[in-house]
Amino acid sequence: MALEIHVIKMKTIESRFDIERPFSKIHIENIEALNLIKYDNPRIDIEDTFSEAKGKIKRINDEELVNIELDLDLDTDYWPTDNFKLTSFGIYFVEECKSVNVK
């Protein structure tokens, strides 16, 4: 039975194990250092507010070269996340731990 991959929320871990933010971050970062988990990708929104491109064609030694000048005006929003996922190694580690009988 394989584990399903899903996002684990930091708030869920904190409430489930009754730990506060500074300590939960330390524990999670230690587990991340072992490559058992990885932080979920941040959300990045890029809005192209104005873009302009100008091109010139030049001939050098019978080859056409195109020189393009770009004028980009981008608006970017970045939302980091405290959520994380198990890595492939993390899933393997959990499965192996579940298969061990402790007496």
Summary of the structure (lengths in Angstrom):
residues: 103
radius of gyration: 24.2
end to end distance: 22.7
largest distance: 80.4
contacts: 200
relative contact order: 0.24
helix: 32%
strand: 41%
